[in-house]
Amino acid sequence: MIKYSDKLLRFRDPFLNKLKIYREVILKNCVIPRFNSNTIKSLDLYSLECIATEIFNASIKELNSTFENKFDNKLINYLSFENTKFFSSTKLIEEIINSENFFFNQQPGITLDKLSNIENLSVYEINELFSSAGYKTKIKKHPELSGYDNIYISYSNTFSINFESLFDYFDKADLLTKTSLWVKRAFYIWKYLLLNQNFNEVYCYSLELRKSLNFPVSPEIFLIVEGITEEKLLPMFSCVHGFDFAKNGIYLVSAGGKNQVLKMYKDYKDKLCIPIFILFDFDAESIGKEIIKIKREIDSVYIINEGEFEDILTYQLILKSINNSFSIVNNNVEINELRSEACMVNVLNSLWKIKGYGEFSKASFAKMVKDNITCKTDVSSSIENIFNALNLVLKNKNGEDIPRQ
């Protein structure tokens, strides 16, 4: 259950992430009734959440049977509140209600047209839909939040995992050091909630945690890149440059190829409240233009005019990376062997064959370069320009006039 708790606490689409993990938990742990990959998909959402949380909490109780609390959901309440900072609560509710597993009784006056855009429904009508699906939610009104935010938080509390007991177990067994940064962060927030239940103040505390844990929790910008090279190298470059992604809340995700970027952007653009910054190689310019047509005002598209990401690495860094990695071969590369009008990937491909380094792989090369990034001079002016563009988005978002460090 610790593994699944880690997955649930990560920064992902809250509903889809929960749906995927709960199905997996039930398939692997539920004996009676027994489900398979087909029957689990037809299980209604209410039953799915009921069974999955019962499995979670039974497992946690076995770990920490002596823990006594009233299961007050402080942490779940706060994490749901935090989701409304990053995600549109109306879109999250829309996603839940329009899920094929959300079974409800038809309500008077609620048409399919209204369901396609939750903002057409009143808070009362949405609450009635949840009630007819089995969710007997009591809406606790947080005055600083919208009605939709309050409904989302109330829905999230219908079935809750007893993280309080799990974290108490970590504390007593001295296991926190063995958990992920996501779990550590939730643990420290739980501890803070024991002293302070003002959610806005807890949120400010979570921003401080981002700096101390050196991890991009509490994201400010959702950065989409094409592939593994950018995913591995940009955070490392950000550290030596002084514009640390983790401390500044730059949450980087790889789309897994240029053709997946448009789909990922469409999936997230209406859900996320924070800016999305998309980084493209030059050969994906046409996809970048497609996104520009549909993008929100707060979002940015940045195209690397020099070519691919490998084309904006400095010759000195590439040289250092290759020669340090293949020193045992005693077949060093000279800088003039890198100079060419061809793109860097093609140059490296040929070089690997000539030098007998084996098959060239972008992923292996990225790891090689990552291991050799040591100082600010390793950051090219083109990569620095990317950081400047990201910094500008941060300043615009936060109304700042000073550079962030």
C-alpha positions in Angstrom: 0.0 0.0 0.0 3.0 2.3 0.5 3.7 2.1 -3.2 0.2 3.0 -4.1 0.1 5.9 -1.6 3.1 7.3 -3.3 1.4 7.2 -6.6 -1.8 8.8 -5.2 0.2 11.7 -3.7 2.0 12.7 -6.9 1.1 15.7 -9.1 -1.2 14.2 -11.7 -4.8 14.6 -12.9 -6.5 13.8 -9.5 -9.5 11.9 -10.8 -7.9 9.8 -13.6 -4.9 9.0 -11.4 -7.2 7.8 -8.6 -9.3 5.8 -11.0 -6.3 4.0 -12.4 -4.7 3.2 -9.0 -8.0 2.1 -7.4 -8.7 -0.4 -10.2 -5.2 -1.8 -9.8 -5.6 -2.1 -6.1 -8.9 -4.0 -6.4 -7.6 -6.3 -9.2 -4.6 -7.3 -7.1 -6.1 -7.4 -3.6 -9.8 -8.0 -3.7 -10.7 -11.7 -3.2 -14.5 -11.5 -2.8 -15.9 -10.5 -5.1 -13.2 -11.3 -7.7 -12.8 -8.9 -10.6 -10.9 -9.1 -13.9 -9.7 -6.4 -16.3 -13.1 -6.4 -18.0 -15.5 -6.5 -15.0 -13.5 -3.8 -13.2 -14.2 -1.3 -16.0 -18.0 -1.7 -15.6 -17.9 -1.2 -11.8 -19.7 2.0 -10.8 -17.5 4.8 -9.4 -19.1 4.8 -5.9 -18.5 1.0 -5.4 -15.0 1.3 -6.9 -14.0 4.0 -4.3 -15.8 2.2 -1.5 -13.9 -1.1 -2.1 -10.5 0.4 -2.8 -10.4 2.7 0.2 -11.6 -0.2 2.4 -8.6 -2.3 1.1 -6.2 0.6 1.8 -7.5 1.3 5.3 -7.6 -2.4 6.3 -3.9 -2.7 5.2 -3.0 0.5 7.1 -4.8 -0.8 10.2 -2.6 -4.0 10.1 0.5 -1.8 10.0 -0.6 0.5 12.8 -3.3 -1.3 14.8 -2.7 0.8 17.9 -3.3 4.2 16.3 -6.3 6.0 17.7 -7.8 8.9 15.9 -11.2 10.0 14.8 -10.2 9.9 11.1 -11.0 13.6 10.7 -9.7 13.8 7.1 -7.6 17.0 7.7 -4.9 15.9 5.3 -7.4 14.7 2.5 -9.3 18.0 3.0 -6.1 20.0 2.5 -4.8 18.0 -0.4 -8.2 18.4 -2.2 -8.0 22.2 -1.4 -4.5 22.2 -2.9 -5.8 20.5 -6.1 -8.1 23.4 -6.6 -5.0 25.7 -6.7 -3.6 23.8 -9.7 -6.6 22.3 -11.4 -10.0 23.8 -12.4 -12.6 22.4 -9.9 -15.3 22.8 -12.6 -13.3 20.6 -15.0 -12.5 18.1 -12.3 -16.2 17.8 -11.4 -17.1 17.6 -15.1 -14.6 14.8 -15.6 -16.1 12.8 -12.7 -19.8 13.3 -13.6 -19.2 12.5 -17.3 -17.1 9.4 -16.5 -18.7 6.2 -17.9 -18.5 4.8 -14.3 -20.5 7.6 -12.7 -24.0 6.1 -12.4 -26.7 8.5 -11.3 -30.5 8.9 -11.4 -31.7 11.4 -14.0 -32.6 14.6 -12.3 -35.4 17.0 -13.4 -34.1 19.8 -15.6 -30.6 18.3 -16.0 -30.1 17.7 -19.7 -27.1 16.1 -21.6 -26.2 19.6 -22.8 -26.0 20.9 -19.3 -23.8 17.9 -18.3 -21.3 18.7 -21.1 -20.6 22.0 -19.3 -20.8 21.9 -15.6 -20.9 25.7 -15.3 -24.5 25.4 -16.7 -25.5 23.6 -13.5 -26.0 25.2 -10.1 -24.1 24.0 -7.0 -27.4 22.6 -5.7 -28.0 20.6 -9.0 -24.4 19.2 -8.9 -24.8 18.2 -5.3 -28.1 16.4 -6.2 -26.2 14.5 -8.9 -23.6 13.3 -6.5 -26.3 12.3 -4.0 -28.2 10.3 -6.6 -24.9 8.4 -7.4 -24.6 7.4 -3.7 -22.3 10.2 -2.5 -23.9 11.6 0.7 -21.7 14.6 0.7 -21.9 17.3 3.3 -20.6 20.5 1.7 -18.4 22.3 4.2 -18.1 25.8 2.9 -14.7 27.4 2.9 -15.6 31.1 2.4 -12.4 31.8 0.3 -13.4 29.1 -2.2 -16.0 28.9 -4.9 -19.0 26.7 -4.7 -17.4 24.3 -7.2 -14.3 24.1 -5.1 -16.3 23.2 -2.0 -18.2 20.5 -3.9 -15.0 19.0 -5.2 -13.4 18.9 -1.7 -16.6 17.4 -0.2 -16.7 14.7 -2.9 -13.0 13.9 -2.3 -13.9 13.2 1.4 -16.7 10.7 0.8 -14.2 7.8 0.8 -10.8 8.7 2.4 -7.6 6.8 3.0 -6.3 7.0 6.5 -3.0 8.7 5.7 -2.9 10.0 9.3 -2.4 6.4 10.6 0.0 5.5 7.8 2.2 8.6 8.6 2.0 7.9 12.3 3.4 4.4 11.5 6.2 5.9 9.4 7.0 8.2 12.3 7.1 5.5 15.0 9.0 3.0 12.8 11.5 5.7 11.6 10.7 4.8 7.9 10.3 8.3 6.5 13.8 8.4 5.0 12.9 5.3 2.9 9.8 7.0 1.3 9.6 9.1 -1.8 9.7 12.9 -1.8 6.0 13.1 -2.5 5.2 11.0 0.7 7.7 13.0 2.7 6.0 16.2 1.6 2.5 14.9 2.6 4.0 13.7 5.9 5.3 17.2 6.8 2.0 18.8 5.8 0.2 16.3 8.1 2.5 17.3 10.9 1.9 21.0 10.3 -1.9 20.5 10.1 -1.8 19.2 13.7 -0.7 22.7 14.7 -2.4 24.9 12.1 -5.6 24.2 10.1 -5.7 27.4 8.1 -5.4 26.0 4.6 -3.9 29.2 3.1 -1.2 29.2 5.7 -0.6 25.5 5.2 -0.2 26.2 1.4 2.4 28.8 2.2 4.2 26.2 4.3 4.0 23.8 1.4 5.9 26.3 -0.8 8.7 26.4 1.7 8.8 22.6 1.7 9.4 22.8 -2.1 12.7 24.6 -1.3 13.8 22.4 1.6 13.0 19.2 -0.3 14.4 20.6 -3.5 11.5 19.1 -5.4 9.0 20.8 -7.7 5.9 20.2 -5.6 3.4 23.0 -5.5 4.0 23.7 -9.2 4.1 27.1 -10.7 4.6 26.1 -14.4 3.7 22.8 -16.2 6.6 22.4 -18.7 6.0 19.9 -21.5 9.0 18.7 -23.5 9.2 16.2 -26.4 11.5 13.5 -25.0 14.1 12.0 -22.7 17.0 14.3 -23.6 15.2 17.5 -22.4 13.7 15.6 -19.4 17.1 14.5 -18.2 19.2 17.5 -19.0 17.0 20.6 -18.4 16.7 20.1 -14.6 20.4 19.6 -14.3 21.2 22.7 -16.3 18.8 24.6 -14.2 20.7 23.7 -11.0 24.1 24.8 -12.2 22.6 27.9 -13.9 21.0 29.2 -10.7 17.4 28.9 -12.0 16.6 25.7 -10.1 13.5 24.0 -11.5 12.6 22.4 -8.2 12.9 25.5 -6.0 11.0 27.6 -8.6 8.2 25.1 -9.1 8.9 24.1 -12.7 7.2 20.8 -13.1 8.6 19.0 -16.2 6.9 16.2 -18.0 8.0 14.4 -21.2 5.3 13.8 -23.8 7.2 10.8 -25.2 7.7 12.3 -28.7 6.7 15.4 -30.6 3.5 13.7 -31.9 2.2 13.3 -28.4 2.7 16.9 -27.3 -0.5 18.2 -28.9 -2.6 15.5 -27.2 -1.0 16.1 -23.8 -1.6 19.8 -24.2 -5.3 19.3 -25.1 -5.7 16.9 -22.1 -4.4 19.5 -19.6 -5.1 23.0 -21.0 -8.6 23.2 -19.6 -7.9 21.4 -16.4 -4.8 23.2 -15.2 -5.0 26.7 -13.6 -1.2 27.2 -13.9 0.6 28.2 -17.1 1.7 25.5 -19.5 5.1 26.1 -21.3 5.8 23.8 -24.3 9.3 23.3 -25.6 9.6 22.1 -29.2 12.5 21.1 -31.5 12.5 23.0 -34.8 11.2 20.0 -36.8 8.0 20.2 -34.8 7.3 23.8 -35.7 4.0 22.8 -37.5 2.7 21.2 -34.3 3.7 24.3 -32.3 1.7 26.4 -34.7 -1.4 24.2 -34.1 -1.1 24.7 -30.4 -0.6 28.5 -30.8 -4.1 28.5 -32.5 -5.8 27.0 -29.4 -3.6 27.9 -26.5 -4.7 29.9 -23.5 -3.4 33.4 -22.9 -1.3 32.2 -20.0 0.4 29.4 -22.0 3.6 29.6 -24.0 5.1 27.8 -27.0 8.9 27.9 -27.4 10.6 26.5 -30.5 14.3 25.8 -30.6 15.3 27.5 -33.9 18.8 25.9 -33.9 17.2 22.4 -34.5 17.0 19.7 -31.8 18.0 20.0 -28.2 21.3 18.3 -28.9 22.1 21.1 -31.3 22.1 23.7 -28.4 24.6 21.8 -26.2 28.1 23.4 -26.2 30.9 21.6 -28.0 33.0 21.7 -24.9 30.3 19.9 -22.8 29.8 17.3 -25.6 33.5 16.7 -25.9 34.0 16.4 -22.1 31.0 14.0 -21.8 32.3 11.7 -24.6 35.9 11.6 -23.6 35.2 11.1 -19.9 32.7 8.3 -20.7 35.0 6.5 -23.2 38.4 7.1 -21.5 39.0 3.4 -21.2 38.7 3.0 -25.0 41.6 5.5 -25.4 40.1 6.9 -28.6 39.4 10.5 -27.7 37.3 12.9 -29.8 38.7 16.2 -31.0 36.5 19.3 -31.1 36.8 19.6 -34.9 35.2 16.2 -35.3 32.0 17.8 -33.8 31.9 20.8 -36.2 29.6 20.1 -39.1 26.6 21.6 -40.9 24.7 18.4 -40.2 22.5 18.2 -37.1 24.4 17.0 -33.9 22.5 13.7 -33.6 23.7 12.7 -37.1 27.2 13.8 -36.3 27.2 11.7 -33.1 25.7 8.8 -34.9 28.6 8.8 -37.4 31.1 9.4 -34.6 29.9 6.4 -32.6 30.4 4.1 -35.7 33.8 5.6 -36.6 35.1 5.4 -33.0 33.7 2.0 -32.3 31.5 3.2 -29.4 28.6 0.9 -30.4 25.1 1.9 -31.2 24.3 5.6 -30.6 21.3 6.1 -28.3 19.8 9.5 -27.4 18.9 8.2 -23.9 22.4 6.9 -23.2 23.9 10.1 -24.5 21.6 12.2 -22.4 22.7 10.3 -19.3 26.4 10.7 -20.3 25.9 14.5 -20.6 24.0 14.8 -17.4 26.8 13.1 -15.5 29.2 15.8 -16.8 27.3 19.0 -16.2 29.2 20.6 -13.4 29.2 24.4 -13.7 27.4 27.4 -15.3 29.8 27.5 -18.3 28.2 24.2 -19.4 24.9 26.1 -20.1 24.8 27.4 -23.6 23.3 30.8 -24.4 20.4 29.0 -26.1 19.5 27.0 -23.0 19.9 30.2 -21.0 17.3 31.8 -23.3 14.8 29.0 -22.4 15.3 29.7 -18.7 14.8 33.5 -19.3 11.5 32.7 -21.1 10.4 30.5 -18.2 11.4 33.1 -15.7 9.4 35.7 -17.6 6.3 33.5 -17.3 6.9 33.2 -13.5 7.2 36.9 -13.1 4.0 37.5 -15.1 2.2 34.9 -13.1 3.3 36.2 -9.7 3.3 39.9 -10.5 7.0 40.1 -9.9 9.5 42.6 -11.2 12.6 40.9 -9.9 14.4 37.8 -11.2 13.8 34.6 -9.2 16.8 32.6 -8.0 
